[in-house]
Amino acid sequence: MSSHPEADHRRRVMLRTALGPAITEALADPSVIEVMVNPDGALRLDRLGEGRVNTGVHLHPSEAERIIRLVASHVRVEAHADNPIVSAELPSGERFEGLLPPVVLAPCFAIRKPAAKLYTLADYVADRIMLPLQVDVLKRAVRERRNILVAGGTSSGKTTLANALLAEVAECDERVILIEDTRELQCAARDCVALRTRRGSVTLADLVRSTLRLRPDRIIVGEVRGAEALDMLKAWNTGHPGGIATVHANSARSALYRIEQLAQEAVVTVPRRLIADAVDLLVFIAGRGSSRHIDA
């Protein structure tokens, strides 16, 4: 917790003011998933069921830069030409990614909102994203403590599906450990511990290894991005079944290759048998918005 609450409050007020009415309204709109400002200043939104929408609003480069610098100040990092990328979490939980020149022609940023509504597996059937049979398979996999890997492209809804699966996990009365970079996973289990990385000091791999000493029944990884893939596979395969994780991939097959590549950041040769034994069920989400569907 900060030892300077008044300074933190001032920074939050300044940030809200800098965001302006258009962005503030978008962040308050439950139908908006993501807010994006391009180098040309155009403000675009990603809306549920609509996809990307151009608002017609433009920010001056100085306005976008001020927002990025205020976010950097909020998380106590510097933002300048030698450190032009700002990755942060806003006070209300949104994920922020901002870039400054020279890595981009003009300041730009994206704000990803946490899910406003918990999507259930029944909702997937109602919206024709899944078939009832697919939901039955997923529910049975959760009950039988199968390890589930959720794969898909950017904005495909991997975390949303992971949260729907966690709603099923919550009914199993088990000890659940959540591991992630930013607050996105939601689990209503009575015995749940949420762990988060800390830039420069605590990695996902560190947390996976630490989790093994917390007596977990299920190990949930928000998004596998690096060497932690190997630790996760070993944990899933040695007495901690029933895990869930997400990974960026363009197909079900490439998701397995991706896990192999990430595990190779820890060791040169990854036994494919380890992956085959650890991953019981792979769910691939294809498309975005209204075209989203389960492909495998």
One Martini backbone bead per residue (centre of mass of N, CA, C, O) as a GRO file, in nm:
protein
  296
    1MET     BB    1   0.098   0.034   0.019
    2SER     BB    2   0.081   0.356   0.012
    3SER     BB    3   0.245   0.645   0.180
    4HIS     BB    4   0.079   0.848  -0.044
    5PRO     BB    5  -0.244   0.912  -0.068
    6GLU     BB    6  -0.263   1.205  -0.173
    7ALA     BB    7  -0.093   1.167  -0.428
    8ASP     BB    8  -0.264   0.942  -0.550
    9HIS     BB    9  -0.524   1.107  -0.571
   10ARG     BB   10  -0.415   1.323  -0.762
   11ARG     BB   11  -0.342   1.131  -0.994
   12ARG     BB   12  -0.630   1.027  -1.042
   13VAL     BB   13  -0.759   1.298  -1.110
   14MET     BB   14  -0.571   1.370  -1.346
   15LEU     BB   15  -0.641   1.123  -1.516
   16ARG     BB   16  -0.944   1.167  -1.548
   17THR     BB   17  -0.913   1.442  -1.686
   18ALA     BB   18  -0.731   1.349  -1.928
   19LEU     BB   19  -0.929   1.146  -2.061
   20GLY     BB   20  -1.203   1.248  -2.071
   21PRO     BB   21  -1.530   1.204  -2.171
   22ALA     BB   22  -1.508   0.982  -2.391
   23ILE     BB   23  -1.340   0.774  -2.227
   24THR     BB   24  -1.504   0.770  -1.967
   25GLU     BB   25  -1.767   0.668  -2.099
   26ALA     BB   26  -1.649   0.407  -2.218
   27LEU     BB   27  -1.560   0.282  -1.941
   28ALA     BB   28  -1.875   0.290  -1.837
   29ASP     BB   29  -1.946   0.102  -2.071
   30PRO     BB   30  -2.048  -0.231  -2.083
   31SER     BB   31  -2.003  -0.268  -2.411
   32VAL     BB   32  -1.708  -0.203  -2.359
   33ILE     BB   33  -1.383  -0.350  -2.396
   34GLU     BB   34  -1.215  -0.131  -2.575
   35VAL     BB   35  -0.963   0.129  -2.585
   36MET     BB   36  -0.843   0.330  -2.871
   37VAL     BB   37  -0.535   0.509  -2.961
   38ASN     BB   38  -0.392   0.642  -3.223
   39PRO     BB   39  -0.144   0.826  -3.373
   40ASP     BB   40  -0.385   1.005  -3.514
   41GLY     BB   41  -0.609   1.014  -3.255
   42ALA     BB   42  -0.804   0.796  -3.290
   43LEU     BB   43  -1.111   0.684  -3.148
   44ARG     BB   44  -1.159   0.349  -3.048
   45LEU     BB   45  -1.395   0.076  -3.023
   46ASP     BB   46  -1.483  -0.225  -2.846
   47ARG     BB   47  -1.780  -0.400  -2.905
   48LEU     BB   48  -2.030  -0.583  -2.826
   49GLY     BB   49  -2.128  -0.727  -3.136
   50GLU     BB   50  -1.946  -0.506  -3.329
   51GLY     BB   51  -1.668  -0.417  -3.263
   52ARG     BB   52  -1.511  -0.185  -3.430
   53VAL     BB   53  -1.530   0.174  -3.347
   54ASN     BB   54  -1.562   0.493  -3.479
   55THR     BB   55  -1.614   0.796  -3.303
   56GLY     BB   56  -1.466   1.075  -3.423
   57VAL     BB   57  -1.253   1.108  -3.215
   58HIS     BB   58  -0.976   1.334  -3.129
   59LEU     BB   59  -0.640   1.334  -3.026
   60HIS     BB   60  -0.388   1.496  -2.924
   61PRO     BB   61  -0.068   1.412  -2.879
   62SER     BB   62  -0.048   1.558  -2.600
   63GLU     BB   63  -0.285   1.404  -2.468
   64ALA     BB   64  -0.176   1.116  -2.497
   65GLU     BB   65   0.091   1.167  -2.349
   66ARG     BB   66  -0.028   1.253  -2.077
   67ILE     BB   67  -0.166   0.989  -2.013
   68ILE     BB   68   0.086   0.809  -2.015
   69ARG     BB   69   0.242   0.968  -1.792
   70LEU     BB   70   0.027   0.934  -1.568
   71VAL     BB   71   0.035   0.630  -1.559
   72ALA     BB   72   0.334   0.607  -1.494
   73SER     BB   73   0.310   0.763  -1.227
   74HIS     BB   74   0.111   0.570  -1.085
   75VAL     BB   75   0.342   0.319  -1.119
   76ARG     BB   76   0.635   0.432  -1.098
   77VAL     BB   77   0.734   0.517  -1.395
   78GLU     BB   78   0.911   0.582  -1.674
   79ALA     BB   79   0.857   0.815  -1.963
   80HIS     BB   80   1.055   0.774  -2.259
   81ALA     BB   81   1.268   0.718  -2.518
   82ASP     BB   82   1.412   0.480  -2.335
   83ASN     BB   83   1.093   0.431  -2.212
   84PRO     BB   84   0.815   0.386  -2.431
   85ILE     BB   85   0.676   0.161  -2.242
   86VAL     BB   86   0.343   0.123  -2.091
   87SER     BB   87   0.258  -0.106  -1.833
   88ALA     BB   88  -0.072  -0.123  -1.679
   89GLU     BB   89  -0.289  -0.053  -1.397
   90LEU     BB   90  -0.567   0.077  -1.324
   91PRO     BB   91  -0.748   0.161  -1.048
   92SER     BB   92  -1.014  -0.005  -1.189
   93GLY     BB   93  -0.851  -0.258  -1.365
   94GLU     BB   94  -0.734  -0.168  -1.617
   95ARG     BB   95  -0.555  -0.231  -1.910
   96PHE     BB   96  -0.241  -0.075  -1.997
   97GLU     BB   97  -0.109   0.047  -2.325
   98GLY     BB   98   0.181   0.248  -2.394
   99LEU     BB   99   0.323   0.466  -2.658
  100LEU     BB  100   0.630   0.614  -2.760
  101PRO     BB  101   0.851   0.781  -2.893
  102PRO     BB  102   1.022   0.591  -3.143
  103VAL     BB  103   0.816   0.328  -3.172
  104VAL     BB  104   0.628   0.569  -3.262
  105LEU     BB  105   0.507   0.842  -3.421
  106ALA     BB  106   0.281   0.854  -3.195
  107PRO     BB  107   0.090   0.850  -2.946
  108CYS     BB  108  -0.036   0.541  -2.794
  109PHE     BB  109  -0.334   0.341  -2.687
  110ALA     BB  110  -0.468   0.082  -2.459
  111ILE     BB  111  -0.787  -0.023  -2.303
  112ARG     BB  112  -0.860  -0.294  -2.093
  113LYS     BB  113  -1.142  -0.438  -1.978
  114PRO     BB  114  -1.300  -0.582  -1.749
  115ALA     BB  115  -1.536  -0.790  -1.682
  116ALA     BB  116  -1.875  -0.705  -1.619
  117LYS     BB  117  -1.961  -1.006  -1.701
  118LEU     BB  118  -2.034  -1.328  -1.626
  119TYR     BB  119  -1.980  -1.585  -1.831
  120THR     BB  120  -2.152  -1.863  -1.916
  121LEU     BB  121  -2.206  -2.165  -2.056
  122ALA     BB  122  -2.503  -2.100  -2.119
  123ASP     BB  123  -2.441  -1.845  -2.286
  124TYR     BB  124  -2.296  -1.990  -2.519
  125VAL     BB  125  -2.551  -2.133  -2.615
  126ALA     BB  126  -2.744  -1.887  -2.649
  127ASP     BB  127  -2.514  -1.752  -2.858
  128ARG     BB  128  -2.393  -1.985  -3.045
  129ILE     BB  129  -2.088  -2.080  -2.961
  130MET     BB  130  -2.213  -2.341  -2.839
  131LEU     BB  131  -2.275  -2.662  -2.776
  132PRO     BB  132  -2.417  -2.864  -2.553
  133LEU     BB  133  -2.200  -3.086  -2.582
  134GLN     BB  134  -1.956  -2.903  -2.517
  135VAL     BB  135  -2.044  -2.830  -2.232
  136ASP     BB  136  -2.047  -3.117  -2.122
  137VAL     BB  137  -1.746  -3.168  -2.162
  138LEU     BB  138  -1.645  -2.938  -1.977
  139LYS     BB  139  -1.788  -3.020  -1.716
  140ARG     BB  140  -1.658  -3.299  -1.698
  141ALA     BB  141  -1.363  -3.202  -1.693
  142VAL     BB  142  -1.388  -3.054  -1.425
  143ARG     BB  143  -1.489  -3.288  -1.246
  144GLU     BB  144  -1.231  -3.478  -1.350
  145ARG     BB  145  -0.968  -3.305  -1.349
  146ARG     BB  146  -0.891  -3.165  -1.608
  147ASN     BB  147  -0.672  -3.027  -1.833
  148ILE     BB  148  -0.714  -2.688  -1.958
  149LEU     BB  149  -0.672  -2.541  -2.285
  150VAL     BB  150  -0.699  -2.204  -2.390
  151ALA     BB  151  -0.741  -2.091  -2.727
  152GLY     BB  152  -0.639  -1.789  -2.915
  153GLY     BB  153  -0.675  -1.491  -3.017
  154THR     BB  154  -0.709  -1.176  -3.016
  155SER     BB  155  -1.011  -1.112  -2.866
  156SER     BB  156  -1.162  -1.409  -2.838
  157GLY     BB  157  -1.215  -1.501  -2.515
  158LYS     BB  158  -1.034  -1.665  -2.312
  159THR     BB  159  -1.093  -1.544  -2.029
  160THR     BB  160  -1.398  -1.576  -2.037
  161LEU     BB  161  -1.387  -1.886  -2.046
  162ALA     BB  162  -1.220  -1.930  -1.793
  163ASN     BB  163  -1.440  -1.806  -1.606
  164ALA     BB  164  -1.658  -2.012  -1.673
  165LEU     BB  165  -1.494  -2.251  -1.561
  166LEU     BB  166  -1.459  -2.132  -1.271
  167ALA     BB  167  -1.759  -2.156  -1.200
  168GLU     BB  168  -1.738  -2.467  -1.190
  169VAL     BB  169  -1.507  -2.494  -0.985
  170ALA     BB  170  -1.657  -2.353  -0.740
  171GLU     BB  171  -1.843  -2.627  -0.697
  172CYS     BB  172  -1.593  -2.828  -0.580
  173ASP     BB  173  -1.448  -2.762  -0.315
  174GLU     BB  174  -1.154  -2.615  -0.367
  175ARG     BB  175  -0.819  -2.531  -0.401
  176VAL     BB  176  -0.741  -2.215  -0.552
  177ILE     BB  177  -0.488  -2.098  -0.786
  178LEU     BB  178  -0.406  -1.780  -0.905
  179ILE     BB  179  -0.224  -1.681  -1.212
  180GLU     BB  180  -0.109  -1.340  -1.292
  181ASP     BB  181  -0.057  -1.016  -1.418
  182THR     BB  182  -0.364  -0.941  -1.428
  183ARG     BB  183  -0.687  -0.860  -1.349
  184GLU     BB  184  -0.917  -1.134  -1.473
  185LEU     BB  185  -0.973  -1.343  -1.284
  186GLN     BB  186  -1.274  -1.534  -1.171
  187CYS     BB  187  -1.343  -1.670  -0.837
  188ALA     BB  188  -1.592  -1.823  -0.606
  189ALA     BB  189  -1.423  -1.971  -0.432
  190ARG     BB  190  -1.367  -2.012  -0.095
  191ASP     BB  191  -1.071  -2.139  -0.178
  192CYS     BB  192  -0.882  -1.857  -0.273
  193VAL     BB  193  -0.575  -1.764  -0.453
  194ALA     BB  194  -0.428  -1.456  -0.561
  195LEU     BB  195  -0.173  -1.410  -0.803
  196ARG     BB  196   0.094  -1.168  -0.882
  197THR     BB  197   0.299  -1.004  -1.055
  198ARG     BB  198   0.631  -0.836  -1.057
  199ARG     BB  199   0.809  -0.615  -1.193
  200GLY     BB  200   1.148  -0.735  -1.173
  201SER     BB  201   1.077  -0.985  -0.937
  202VAL     BB  202   0.798  -1.143  -1.032
  203THR     BB  203   0.714  -1.428  -1.191
  204LEU     BB  204   0.530  -1.678  -1.315
  205ALA     BB  205   0.735  -1.897  -1.246
  206ASP     BB  206   0.758  -1.825  -0.949
  207LEU     BB  207   0.454  -1.875  -0.882
  208VAL     BB  208   0.432  -2.168  -0.963
  209ARG     BB  209   0.641  -2.271  -0.758
  210SER     BB  210   0.502  -2.151  -0.505
  211THR     BB  211   0.227  -2.299  -0.530
  212LEU     BB  212   0.332  -2.588  -0.449
  213ARG     BB  213   0.343  -2.463  -0.131
  214LEU     BB  214   0.001  -2.411  -0.110
  215ARG     BB  215  -0.188  -2.650  -0.150
  216PRO     BB  216  -0.309  -2.730  -0.431
  217ASP     BB  217  -0.571  -2.839  -0.645
  218ARG     BB  218  -0.562  -2.582  -0.840
  219ILE     BB  219  -0.400  -2.450  -1.140
  220ILE     BB  220  -0.417  -2.109  -1.256
  221VAL     BB  221  -0.342  -1.959  -1.578
  222GLY     BB  222  -0.407  -1.686  -1.747
  223GLU     BB  223  -0.117  -1.656  -1.920
  224VAL     BB  224   0.095  -1.806  -2.140
  225ARG     BB  225   0.443  -1.662  -2.221
  226GLY     BB  226   0.672  -1.862  -2.099
  227ALA     BB  227   0.870  -2.057  -1.891
  228GLU     BB  228   0.615  -2.142  -1.716
  229ALA     BB  229   0.519  -2.380  -1.889
  230LEU     BB  230   0.693  -2.600  -1.759
  231ASP     BB  231   0.594  -2.578  -1.466
  232MET     BB  232   0.298  -2.631  -1.532
  233LEU     BB  233   0.324  -2.912  -1.660
  234LYS     BB  234   0.451  -3.047  -1.413
  235ALA     BB  235   0.222  -2.988  -1.216
  236TRP     BB  236  -0.011  -3.123  -1.375
  237ASN     BB  237   0.169  -3.411  -1.385
  238THR     BB  238   0.223  -3.392  -1.038
  239GLY     BB  239  -0.063  -3.381  -0.851
  240HIS     BB  240  -0.221  -3.116  -1.026
  241PRO     BB  241  -0.503  -3.138  -1.133
  242GLY     BB  242  -0.739  -2.912  -1.294
  243GLY     BB  243  -0.635  -2.711  -1.488
  244ILE     BB  244  -0.599  -2.367  -1.618
  245ALA     BB  245  -0.530  -2.216  -1.946
  246THR     BB  246  -0.384  -1.965  -2.158
  247VAL     BB  247  -0.329  -1.908  -2.524
  248HIS     BB  248  -0.173  -1.793  -2.796
  249ALA     BB  249  -0.345  -1.878  -3.110
  250ASN     BB  250  -0.449  -1.997  -3.451
  251SER     BB  251  -0.468  -2.296  -3.336
  252ALA     BB  252  -0.471  -2.596  -3.196
  253ARG     BB  253  -0.195  -2.691  -3.295
  254SER     BB  254  -0.035  -2.421  -3.233
  255ALA     BB  255  -0.074  -2.436  -2.926
  256LEU     BB  256   0.125  -2.670  -2.880
  257TYR     BB  257   0.368  -2.534  -3.006
  258ARG     BB  258   0.368  -2.291  -2.816
  259ILE     BB  259   0.421  -2.444  -2.556
  260GLU     BB  260   0.689  -2.559  -2.649
  261GLN     BB  261   0.835  -2.288  -2.697
  262LEU     BB  262   0.804  -2.177  -2.408
  263ALA     BB  263   0.950  -2.414  -2.262
  264GLN     BB  264   1.226  -2.352  -2.421
  265GLU     BB  265   1.306  -2.112  -2.225
  266ALA     BB  266   1.411  -2.334  -2.008
  267VAL     BB  267   1.453  -2.564  -2.227
  268VAL     BB  268   1.560  -2.704  -2.512
  269THR     BB  269   1.419  -2.987  -2.445
  270VAL     BB  270   1.083  -3.095  -2.496
  271PRO     BB  271   0.879  -3.329  -2.401
  272ARG     BB  272   0.595  -3.418  -2.565
  273ARG     BB  273   0.481  -3.608  -2.350
  274LEU     BB  274   0.431  -3.390  -2.138
  275ILE     BB  275   0.209  -3.244  -2.295
  276ALA     BB  276   0.022  -3.488  -2.348
  277ASP     BB  277  -0.019  -3.552  -2.037
  278ALA     BB  278  -0.114  -3.259  -1.934
  279VAL     BB  279  -0.311  -3.218  -2.180
  280ASP     BB  280  -0.652  -3.303  -2.207
  281LEU     BB  281  -0.781  -3.015  -2.309
  282LEU     BB  282  -0.859  -2.835  -2.613
  283VAL     BB  283  -0.965  -2.493  -2.662
  284PHE     BB  284  -1.084  -2.327  -2.957
  285ILE     BB  285  -1.115  -1.982  -3.043
  286ALA     BB  286  -1.299  -1.840  -3.298
  287GLY     BB  287  -1.300  -1.534  -3.360
  288ARG     BB  288  -1.520  -1.243  -3.321
  289GLY     BB  289  -1.766  -1.163  -3.151
  290SER     BB  290  -2.035  -1.275  -3.337
  291SER     BB  291  -1.817  -1.500  -3.473
  292ARG     BB  292  -1.785  -1.666  -3.236
  293HIS     BB  293  -1.623  -1.997  -3.187
  294ILE     BB  294  -1.593  -2.339  -3.147
  295ASP     BB  295  -1.343  -2.548  -3.304
  296ALA     BB  296  -1.208  -2.761  -3.050
   0.00000   0.00000   0.00000
